Amino acid sequence: MASRRDQQQAEIRLKVMRLISQNPEMSTRQVADEVGISNGSAYYVLTALVEKGFVKLSNFKKNPRKGQYAYLLTPKGIREKSLLTHSFIERKREEFEVLKEEIRALEKEAGLAFEATPSPRGGE
């Protein structure tokens, strides 16, 4: 099982990949703001994604500021995004089941558990 830190990093990578697939022209600062991480962290994540071949950089074609880049998911990146999404969904479903059990236990403890009781009118 992956550590909590590994899970958080995978979740950040997934968020970044989802953002740039929706808007490839986002700046590193915009990515950082949307994901809720520092600019340095966003730069680090994007650089790592480029180095792993999941993302490629492309210049804006019609932008007068040629220093601007677009982040594009590669086919390898699309596959990685899909794998991260499936892992994320599986982990969240497991967390959801654990939370449901915890809520049931707390409701029972607090006397809030709603048992199926027969109708006072005798089955009507």
N, C-alpha and C positions, 0 to 999 in steps of 0.2 A: 504494500500500500504506500502511496506517495505521501510525503510529509506535508504538513499544513503549508509550509513555505513553498514547496513545489506546486501545490494546488493553487496558491495565490498567484504565483508567477505564470502558470498556465492560463489562469483566468484573465490576467492582464494581457498576455499575448493574444488570447481570443478576442478580448475587447478591442485591442489595437487593430487586429486583422479585420474585424467586422467594420470598424470605423473607416479604415482606408479602402475597403472594398466598396463601401457606400459613397465615399468622397475621397478619391485618390489625391486630390489637390490640397488636402489638409496640411497645415504646417505642423511641425513638431510641437510647437506651443499649443496649438488647438487640440492635438491628440492628447497632450498632457492634461489640459483643462477638462476635456471630455471624460477621460479615464480616471482622473483624480490622482495623478501622480506628478512628480516634479518634472521640469523640463529635461533635466539630466537623465532621469529614468526613462522618459519617453525616447530620448535620443538613443540611449543604450538599447532599449527594446527594438527600436526600428533598425538600428545598426546590426543587431544580432539576427533579426529576421532577414536582412539583406545578405549577411554573411552565410546564412544557412540555405540561401537560395529560395526562400519563401516569398520574398518581395524583391522587386527590382525598381530602380530609380529611373525616371524618365523626365526629360525637360518638358516644360509646358511648350506646346507648339506655337501658340499665339500670344504668349506673354512677353511684353517688352523687357521685363526683368528676367533675364535668362538664368539668374541664379536660383529661380524657383523650380522645384521638382514636384513630380507626382509619384506617389508610391503605388505600385501596381502589384497585385498578387500574381505570382507565377502559377502554372499548373500544380507544381509541387506545393506551393502555398495554399492553393484552394483545397488540396487534399488534406494538408495539415490542419487547416481551419475546420474542415469537416470532422476530422478525428478529435480535435479539441472540443468541438461542439457536442459530439456524442459523449465524450467523457464528462463534460460539464453537466449535461442533462442527467446522466446516470448518477453522478455524485449528488446532484440536487434532489433527485427522487429518493435516494437513500436518506438524505438529511430530512426530507419531508416526512418519510415514514417514522423516523426516530422522533421528530417533533410531534406527530400525531399521537404516538404512544405516550410521550411525556405529558401531553395535554390531557389524554384520557386518565392517566394516573393522577394528575393534579385535580381533575374534576371529581374523580372518585374520592380522593382524600378530602376535598372540600365539601363533599356531599352534593356536588352539582351534577353528578352523573345522571343522565336521563335514561331510566330503564323503561322498556316498553311495558306499560301498565294497561290493564283492561279498562275499557271505557266505563265510567260510572253508570251509564244507562244500560249496561248489560249487552254490549256487542253491537249497538246501533252505529 
